[in-house]
Structures are given as C-alpha cells and as structure tokens.
Amino acid sequence: MKEPIAIIGIGCRFPGVNDADAYWKLLCDGEDAISPIPSKRAWYMPSLHALDSDSSSTEVSCLGGFLDHVEDFDCQFFEISPREAITMDPQQRLLLEVSWEALEDAGISPEQTMGSQGGVFVGISSGDYSYLICQYRQVDAYYNTGIAFSIAANRLSYYLDWHGPSLALDTACSSSLVAVHQACRSLQYGDCDLALAAGVNLILRPEMTLAFSQSKVMAADGRCKAFDARADGYVRGEGVGVVVLKPLSSAIANNDSIYAVIRGSAINQDGQSNGLMAPNPAAQEAVLQAAYQDAKVSPGRVQYVETHGIGTQLGDVIEAKALAKVLSQDREAGKDCFIGSVKTNLGHLEAAAGMASLIKVALALKHQKIPASLHFQKPNPYIRFERIPLNVQQTLSPWPESDYPALAGVSGFGFGGTNAHVVLEEVGRRKSDVGSQDLQQSHSMHLLTLSAKSDGALDQLRQRYQVYIQQNPDVDLANLCFTANTGRSHFHHRLAVVGDALEDIAEKLNDDSVEIPSEKSTNGYARATLGDDDIPPSVAFLFPGEQSAYLGVGQQLYESQPLFRQTVNRCHEFLQADLGISLIDILYPQSAQDQFASLSDMAVFALEYSLAQLWVSWGVQPDFLIGHGLGEYVAACVAGVFSLEEGLRLLVARQMLLQSVESDGGMAVVIGNQEQVEAAISTHASNVSIAAHNAPSQWVIAGDKQALQTVCQTLEDNGLLTQLSSTKYALYSQVMAPLQQELESVTAEINYASPSIPMISGISGKIAGDEITTPAYWANHLCQPVQFMAGMQALCKQGCTIFLEMGAKPLLTRLGQQCLSEDYLWLSSLRSGRHGISKAQYQDWRQLQENLAQLYVQGVSIDWFQFHNGQLCKKLRLPTYPFQRERYWIDTDSVDQVETPFRPISSQDPLTLLQAKIWQQLMQVEIGDRSKVLETYLQKVVAYILRLAPSNTPNPHLDFIELGMDSLTAMEVKNHIQTALGISLSETLASRHSSIHKLAKYLAVTVEVPLRKPQDNSEVCG
C-alpha cells in the first residue's frame, strides 16, 4: 500500500500576494487580483500593439493576474553573478527564492539536506524571456542554461546539493499537478526522501495572449466566471508555487507541521477526442476514478473539489458532468460536494495553475474553511445543478462537518489532453501538536538566533520577527526559538537574544544599538559579523582548580539537561561504589546550607567534566584545553589521556594521600613582580616556594604556614598585596615531594593515551607532549608550580580567540585577561551572584544561553538540535528570509530590435583598457607593492566579467564562488590575466587560489621581472 504524502511547507507568489498567509487572506476576503499590465513592463505594450495591428479583428485584453517586481532578484544570496542573473529566465529566479521560502516554512535548513536524495519536480511551459533576449540581442554564454526548462529544476538540485530525481514537466495547464503526482510517486517508491513540487508561469510577451484571444478562449472583461451562465473564457495569470513533500510517517516522526495530506493522485491523457485542445469527458471521469482508487477512499466522501474551472462554456459543462458522475458514488443524500475555482481570483496561471489550486485546498483544510469562488451569479444553463450533487461555493464557509477527516480533490487539465487529479485530506491532531509547557522540565529562559547574508537583511529579518511577535502574542516562545534555531540556515551576519518572555525578546530585537563588553553581562543580546575567510574561531576550554565551586551550582542543569545529569550520575556511581561517597548529596544537599560553601575536589571535578561534555554535545568543540592545578586532571579526561573513571581514581588517591599528611602548610596569593616575590622567599627557600604564576603580577606561594606568614608580612611591608588561602596544604610545591613516590604507585596503574585535543601542560606552560602520558608526570604534578600565564601565552600563539571556562565562576577568565593584551572573548560557563537573583538554578541556564549567544555570533558551530534535545517543541511558521533584490533585466531601451541576437564587441571594452594599464602600473611600483596593485586590478576584471554594479566592488577576501563565479567566468578571468601579463596559468587557477586576495598574492610572486610586455590585443578573451 502506497504511503500518504504530507505537505509540510509552502512558498508562493501569486497576483497580489507574496506568501501563503497573504494568499489565504486574499481567498478569504474574496479579492479579485486581476489588473492591467504593470507599467514597468515597458517592452510589452509596443509588441502587443504591433501584433494587435496585424490582427485588427481580434480584441486583445490588457488585463491579467500579474506579479510585481519580476525583474528583481537577490543574485548574491544564491551566489550567482549579475551577468548570469540577467540571462536567467526570471522563472528560474522565482523558483530559487520561493523554494527557499518553502523550505524555511517547513522548518528545514537546506544545509541539513545537502547530499540527500531530495527530488525536484517543476511544472513550467512558457519561455517568453528567451524571446526577449534574442529580440534585444543579448545572447551570451549563459543563454542555454538561462532559458532551458530542464535547468529550472536542475539548478535547484544543484544549489541544494540534492541527488534525487530532478525533472521539468510541461503538460501545459496541468504541469504543476503532474509534478505533484510524480513527486508523490518518487517518494512512495523511494527515489527520493524529500521533494519540492513546483509550478511557475510568467507573461513577458504578448504572442500567446493574442493566440488565445484568436481562439476565443479569453474573457472579454478579463474575468474568469467559472460555471456561470456568463462564462466566456479566462484571463491569463502569473505565479509561482512550491510545496515541500515528505512521506507522512517521516513527517510525523520528525514532528513536522503538516498543512494537509495527499492521499492519492492520478494522471492520464485524452487520446483522440473532438480535437487536440478539446476536453474529453471519458478521460476526465477516468482520471477522477483512478485518483480516488489510488487514495483508497470513496468519491462519495469528497466534500470539496477545486476544479480546473477554466470558465468556458464547453469546458465547465464537461468538467461538471464528469465530477457529478464520479462523486455521486456512495454519496449520502443531502451531502453535496462544493466546487470552486481559484482562477476567478487570480486568472489562469497555466503551468502554475495546479499549484495555486493545491495550495488553496491545503490552506482550506488547515483552516477548516472553504473560500468563495468569485463571479458566480447564475448557473450555466447546461449544468443542471439541481439534479447533481454539486454546488458552487459562493461564500466563505466552515468546512462541512463529517464523521470522517475532511476530504478534497484538485483537478488540472492540460490543453493538450494531459489530465491530473490529486486527493487531499486534513491531518488529524497529533500528540506532538502541543506547546513546550507540556515538557517535564520547562525552561524559563530561551535563546533566539537570527542571521542573514548582509547587515541590511539582518535588520529586516529582525523587524519581521518583531512584527510576528506583535501579531502572535500567544505564540509559545520555546517553539519560536526551536524553529528559528534549527530550521534556518546560519549566515555570517548574526544576532542572538536571550529572554524569559515574548516581550523581553521583542524588546531586545528592537534595541539594535546595544554594545556589551563580552566578559560582563550581555543582557541577553549579541550581534557580530563573521570574517570572510570562513575560518572558525579557535576555542580553548579553561578548567579551574581547587575551591572553584559552591553548593547547589548547576542544579538546574542537573534537573533539566539529560547529558549533564547522566555525566554527574556517572561520577556519583563510581565514587559511591569506590568510596561510599554520595556526590549528589555533596553537590545538592537536601538540607539548607551555605549556598557558597566550597565543594570537595571530587565535586569540582564532576561539575567541570559535566559542563565540558554538555558544551561538546551542543557542538562547541574545543581546539585546546588548559587546566589549573586540579583542573588539569579534568582537561586530561576531556582530551582522552585517561578515562573519566581513571581520572576520578587518580583524584581520590591524591585526596587520600593529602589527608594522610600531617601538614601545617598553606598557600597565599601575591600581587607583585617576580624579583620582589623571589627576594622575599629567598631567606625561606627550604620552606616556601612559588606554586603558580597566574598573571604578569599575580603569583601563588606555598609552604610551611609559619614561614609563609613571615614571607607575606615581608611582602606587605614592601607595599605588596597578599592574601592567605584557606587551604592547609602547600600544593604545587616541594613540600609535596614526599607524596610523589606513593602517588606514582597509583599513576602507574592508569592506562594512558595521547591527547585527542591539544592541551597545555601546567608544569611547562607549553603544548603537552608525550610526557603527559607517563605515570611520572602525574606523580610529579603536586610538586611542580603551575605555569598558567605561560600556558595562556602559548594558547595565544596558537591562535586561540575564545576562552570558555568550565567552572562555577569566572576565575581563570579574569586571570587570562591579565595575561593577554589583545581583545579576546572571555566566557564563564556559570557565574555566581548574577542578575541579582538568589536562585542559582535560574542563573545557570541563563548564563549558559548568554554564553551560547556570544559563541554563535562569533562563528562557533552550534548543534541546535542537540541544544534543544529533550524539548518536545513544535515547528512554527515563522518569517522567511528578506531577500535583498536588485533589478536584473535585459536592456530593452538602448538596442534597436534587429534580427541578429548577438551583441558586437567594442574595441573600447573596459577589459581591453585594463589590459593596457596593468603593465604600466606594475612597472611603476616596488616588488613588495605588486600584490596590492594586482588585487585592485583583479577586482576590476572580476567586477566587469561578472557584470557587478559600479558601486559594488568585489570583496577581495570572499571566495570566488560566493562572488558568483563559475567555471565559465573563471576561465575568462584566467584568459585575460594570461594575455595581460604574458604568463601561462593553470586551468585550476581559481580553485587553487580561491579569492582575489589569494590570487593577487600568487601572481605577485609568479610574474617574472622584468615583465615581458605582451603584444597589443584588442580582443576580449573568453
């Protein structure tokens, strides 16, 4: 049995509307979207008048259902050069944009499906733009891909990197319904696992309008009056519609939001009838029967049919009779089927007509209302409605009640005889259709991310979300954030806000001018633009040492984050079995205690390790690790030097040895320079030594308590600040040397491995080598001073720019800022006393999200599905991407219409002029300055070849592909450089030197000195 197919996403542009919500409003309001030819189409009217003058006996209507701004396109978004965009049929451009909107509407980030068996099925049948290109002599190398119907589908597959079927279908008026049928079959037979079905139509030339007028199928008043006695034809219309399809079981498993379900479909052909374009009653009956048989439902259950409804006397009668005959089967008396035609609103969208009909019915099933069919006053006298179970829908009405799910049909008949019918059913309420408040653990704080390919687009997107929140005040905030975070692509211009309510989020979206120091409170707002090199920032995890946590820290994470809880429990179970210690009771005691009481080393270890695992699960992968004292054990576990259990075993052994020592030692922090500290301890060298160098002016000294106090007094007498620690051990000093031998007997039993993540040795302050996998290193660890400052400087040299601390408060981040002079991003996973809130649980979750917001806008890759793991959130229909469109259209003013389609090459072509100048410029500068000269030269060459606007100088650091360059234009650039500089270059030049900047640097060292002046050449290469 073939599985039903779910419609999970919709994108559309129809006359007067640009999205599904506006379309539904137009239908509900009973709007007529027919209008005169747009004034911007200055090329259309002269051609129409010229043709009309040759056919004076035929009156040609200037009315239609037209789209606005068909000449506009966001070519930069799709990495298409302006040169190629101008030659692309605008139908292809519309398909790109609206398909993207449909995927976003489905809550699908295209990156998630790259490399998949996605299928693309496009109904398309008009090629007016190709005639315009030839008429105005603007054929170039992109003409073939720009106008081919096959490329309309194939370009989508290419851009999305989908590997399933990719078909363009032309069956005239039934094209897009046939595309839906083929998409469903491919999904059902496993040819693809996700599909886009689409239909597109534009009216850019008057010839077809004139031909249809001569065929007497065009309405004199420009209105389609389906099933009415006044029906005299239809009016042409434009549009594009795209639906995202998926097998129903897959959609339910993925918790997708479903508009409606396609239960079945069928297509057939008229064969021989009264004429090639004459409808065949028997064929229409047959396709209806086949569709309902395929759907496994009785035709008598159907409550509404969106008809082909073309508004001709013959066509309406034949269609009504075929429907009456088939839908009468098993129909309960008095339960008529309602019929209508969206052509009465929009006109006949031809190849996109079926998509307009399908989307109308999907929306009607979702909203449980049936919109009116317009311009129906008096029934066609040849349709005896009183004798058949059909009624034309004349008002906006609730969907008829039934004991069964609502059921509808959609018909589309091509004028060449290809017929299609699709059966749709409402989707029942599912358990997943609930708000996030049904979760066992609901978070009070939420993180929303937005991104775009430019600052202007990001501002528009931000404003769209503000409007959305204003118009949907009851929307579930968790659902909104989940959909935006998981269901959208993440571009270079980024914004993230954290809030506890819709009003909080809306206010932060409105306040776009916030500048926040990264180490301080972000107030839940972060915005940044990533670099053009696409190199992710280097992240270091910092693990603090002893006495760096307090009771109750991370309790909300323990209660709400499964991985954090599992990791803490894993530590607890080991310690419980090995020592009988309840880690949970230590971390989260039942009785009230001092919230900020220090925790044992085992609790600190468990907290830090669990935090690190949580961050890694969210996609925040550390490039380097550094630990301070006890924290180095955690870093080693995270790096895989030894397992978690062995790390805990080492820590327990260390703790037990320390407790066995009858020590009266201590530690103290000193603020001063090295000479002052060393001078003060020189007279007590056998009892006091340096235990850590934390920052340029911060030292830790350790030793015998009495001697330590004496040294501290000396330092204070010399004007230095000191502070004694509460610990009774002289850690990281030679006082610990007697423990080394006993500790090595434990470290020798540990299984070591080379670190999978580079980590800093606390002993050397450098990237750890093989020594870190030896028992001696860890036995000696307690006796050697911590070289934290040297370690931070080593991380700086390695290129680290983000430092994330795995502790309860910002200890190492504050020390690290003193070690490094440059402005880096410093983050502490948790922080005590934040926001003036007493409950640590609230602080923990908010702090983590504010950190994540900062990491996100800095370009760290986040696994948003893992971040939302455990939250049964529902996908919402959120605002789609605000494309930054510009006009890309052939020049219809400056060139006289002549027969040849080709444009002559001018001897004053800018490339020729550039070629003449670059030689002189290079000869006039020093060798070291050639790269900059070549970079400017290449910017001009690339700008001209890609036909960029004069104000749009290409970014020299952007990848050539992002600029819109392809193999064709790359070859032109290479040929020009070869001619201009007199050198031979590889065919793979652009791929090996992938930006203008990189190519300029390569050429600067490749061009020989002195340069060979090339021969004069006035032709443009390529």
C-alpha positions, 0 to 999 in steps of 0.5 A: 500500500502506497504511503500518504504524502504530507505537505509540510511547507509552502512558498508562493507568489501569486497576483497580489500576494507574496506568501501563503498567509497573504494568499489565504487572506486574499481567498478569504476576503474574496479579492479579485487580483486581476489588473492591467499590465504593470507599467514597468513592463515597458517592452510589452505594450509596443509588441502587443500593439504591433501584433494587435495591428496585424490582427485588427479583428481580434480584441486583445485584453490588457488585463491579467493576474500579474506579479510585481517586481519580476525583474528583481532578484537577490543574485548574491544570496544564491551566489550567482553573478549579475551577468548570469542573473540577467540571462536567467529566465526570471522563472528560474529566479522565482523558483530559487527564492520561493523554494527557499521560502518553502523550505524555511516554512517547513522548518528545514535548513537546506544545509541539513539536506545537502547530499540527500536524495531530495527530488525536484519536480517543476511544472513550467511551459512558457519561455517568453524571456528567451524571446526577449533576449534574442529580440534585444540581442543579448545572447551570451554564454549563459543563454542555454542554461538561462532559458532551458526548462530542464535547468529550472529544476536542475539548478535547484538540485544543484544549489541544494546539493540534492541527488534525487530525481530532478525533472521539468514537466510541461503538460501545459495547464496541468504541469504543476499537478503532474509534478505533484503526482510524480513527486508523490510517486518518487517518494512512495517508491523511494527515489527520493526522501524529500521533494519540492513540487513546483509550478511557475508561469510568467507573461513577458510577451504578448504572442500567446495572449493574442493566440488565445484571444484568436481562439476565443478562449479569453474573457472579454472583461478579463474575468474568469466566471467559472460555471456561470451562465456568463462564462466566456473564457479566462484571463491569463495569470502569473505565479509561482508555487512550491510545496515541500513533500515528505512521506507522512510517517517521516513527517510525523516522526520528525514532528513536522507541521503538516498543512494537509495530506495527499492521499492519492493522485492520478494522471492520464491523457485524452487520446483522440477526442473532438480535437487536440485542445478539446476536453474529453469527458471519458478521460476526465471521469477516468482520471477522477476514478483512478485518483480516488482508487489510488487514495483508497477512499470513496468519491462519495466522501469528497466534500470539496473539489477545486476544479480546473474551472477554466470558465468556458462554456464547453469546458465547465459543462464537461468538467461538471458532468464528469465530477457529478458522475464520479462523486455521486458514488456512495454519496449520502443524500443531502451531502453535496460536494462544493466546487470552486475555482481559484482562477476567478481570483487570480486568472489562469496561471497555466503551468502554475495553475495546479499549484495555486489550486493545491495550495488553496485546498491545503490552506482550506483544510488547515483552516477548516474553511472553504473560500468563495469562488468569485463571479458566480451569479447564475448557473450555466444553463447546461449544468443542471445543478439541481439534479447533481450533487454539486454546488458552487461555493459562493461564500466563505464557509466552515468546512462541512462537518463529517464523521470522517477527516475532511476530504478534497480533490484538485483537478488540472487539465492540460490543453493538450489532453494531459489530465491530473487529479490529486486527493487531499485530506486534513491531518488529524491532531497529533500528540506532538501538536502541543506547546513546550509547557507540556515538557517535564522540565520547562525552561524559563529562559530561551535563546533566539538566533537570527542571521542573514547574508548582509547587515541590511537583511539582518535588520529586516529579518529582525523587524519581521520577527518583531512584527510576528511577535506583535501579531502572535502574542500567544505564540509559545516562545520555546517553539519560536526559538526551536524553529528559528534555531534549527530550521534556518540556515546560519549566515555570517551576519548574526544576532542572538537574544536571550529572554524569559518572555515574548516581550523581553525578546521583542524588546531586545530585537528592537534595541539594535544599538546595544554594545556589551563588553563580552566578559560582563553581562550581555543582557541577553543580546549579541550581534557580530559579523563573521570574517570572510575567510570562513575560518572558525574561531579557535576555542580553548576550554579553561578548567579551574582548580581547587575551591572553584565551586559552591553548593547547589551550582548547576542544579538546574542543569542537573534537573533539566539537561539529560547529558549533564545529569547522566555525566554527574550520575556517572561520577556519583556511581563510581565514587559511591561504589569506590568510596561510599561517597554520595556526590549528589548529596555533596553537590545538592544537599537536601538540607539548607546550607551555605549556598557558597560553601566550597565543594570537595575536589571530587565535586569540582571535578564532576561539575567541570567534566559535566559542563565540558561534555554538555558544551561538546554535545551542543557542538562547541568543540574545543581546539585546546584545553588548559587546566589549573592545578586540579583542573588539569586532571579534568582537561586530561579526561576531556582530551582522552589521556585517561578515562573519566573513571581513571581520572576520578581514581587518580583524584581520590588517591591524591585526596587520600594521600593529602589527608594522610599528611600531617601538614601545617602548610598553606598557600597565599596569593601575591600581587607583585613582580617576580624579583620582589616575590623571589627576594622575599622567599629567598631567606625561606627557600627550604620552606616556601616556594612559588606554586603558580604564576597566574598573571604578569603580577599575580603569583601563588606561594606555598609552604610551611604556614609559619614561614609563609606568614613571615614571607607575606608580612615581608611582602606587605611591608614592601607595599605588596598585596597578599592574601592567605588561602584557606587551604592547609596544604602547600600544593604545587610545591616541594613540600609535596615531594614526599607524596610523589613516590606513593602517588606514582604507585597509583599513576602507574596503574592508569592506562594512558593515551595521547591527547585527542585535543591539544592541551597545555601542560601546567608544569611547562606552560607549553603544548603537552607532549608525550610526557603527559602520558607517563605515570611520572608526570602525574606523580610529579604534578603536586610538586611542580608550580603551575605555569598558567600565564605561560600556558595562556601565552602559548594558547595565544600563539596558537591562535586561540580567540575564545576562552570558555571556562568550565567552572562555577565562576569566572576565575581563570577568565579574569586571570587570562585577561591579565595575561593577554593584551589583545581583545579576546572573548572571555566566557564563564560557563556559570557565574555566581551572584548574577542578575541579582537573583538568589536562585542559582538554578535560574542563573545557570541556564541563563548564563549558559544561553548568554554564553551560547549567544556570544559563541554563535555570533562569533562563528562557533558551530552550534548543534541546535538540535542537540541544544534543544534535545529533550524539548518536545517543541513544535515547528512554527511558521515563522518569517522567511528570509528578506531577500535583498533584490536588485533589478536584473533585466535585459536592456530593452531601451538602448538596442534597436530590435534587429534580427541578429541576437548577438551583441558586437564587441567594442574595441573600447571594452573596459577589459581591453583598457585594463589590459593596457594599464596593468603593465604600466602600473606594475612597472611603476611600483616596488616588488613588495607593492605588486600584490596590492596593485594586482588585487585592485586590478583583479577586482576590476576584471572580476567586477566587469566579467561578472557584470557587478554594479559600479558601486559594488566592488568585489570583496577581495577576501570572499571566495570566488564562488560566493562572488558568483563565479563559475567555471565559465567566468573563471576561465575568462578571468584566467584568459585575460590575466594570461594575455595581460601579463604574458604568463601561462596559468593553470586551468585550476587557477581559481580553485587553487587560489580561491579569492582575489586576495589569494590570487593577487598574492600568487601572481605577485610572486609568479610574474617574472621581472622584468615583465615581458610586455605582451603584444597589443590585443584588442580582443576580449578573451573568453 
